[in-house]
């Protein structure tokens, strides 16, 4: 009798898009998952909206460190007492992961290093760089979402021939809009009384660079509304800046669930992403899935992978100055809806799951 291959994935917390992927993979594999933590401390509780788990979860004990880390020998202990056809480590930098990788290496147990993205640091201390090399270079093979992340892996010791790529997505195909939405009606429903609407979504933290975007928005007409969706350490600072500068055309909604957030996307003329650094940035694909073009910095891996200048958006050095203003003017004149949808359809959870099944099977045979 044929039996499914037994696969273990170690991941730091049950992000809903990963749960969705794992549910799909469980249709093909006997899938086991260790979530090091039940949540990341910098995430809103409502972020964890997925409640359906079709795979087997193994709980471990430990002490929480930082936003996502865990001081624990739990993963290592689990590996000592359980055998798998393939072990997939989605991380290498936390104590629990380091101990697990050391054990896998010591016992000559092949494993996959699975990353959600990566960017090479221009300035990095020698010790940290070598520590990364020690843990990254010893994997059997690597799962990576894009070319920039491939470069990251190679930089830290991976063999390029051992890297397998997958389309990274947080949305199912049925979540992609089928027809151009009625922006006028949506704006009325959301009380967005602006001639043009621009939206951005993400954690309101320094790295995402929203303060710079708000300051830049002072140069735009009052009829151009900017909606920031999200929460974070810089929220109060951003709201104070809006109040001080009397920016009546800038709104902060706070954290919104997917369905509500997508309404704002559909109501907007473009999605703006000013981030200084993002190892991937799946919100760009989410915006495209709602038929919305994207203007992003080139510090975001998903932007360099998914955006074609003048087709479904623009990728810039920074969302400031004349180039940014020109891109905004251009995007308002372009009809990008079908190109956005086309890109989104090539990057769904279904497509991601198909790629993962092939990668896992190849890794087992390797």
Order of alpha helices (4+ residues) and beta strands (2+ residues): beta-alpha-beta-beta-beta-beta-alpha-beta-alpha-beta-alpha-beta-alpha-beta-alpha-beta-alpha-beta-alpha-beta-alpha-beta-alpha-beta-alpha-beta-alpha-alpha-alpha
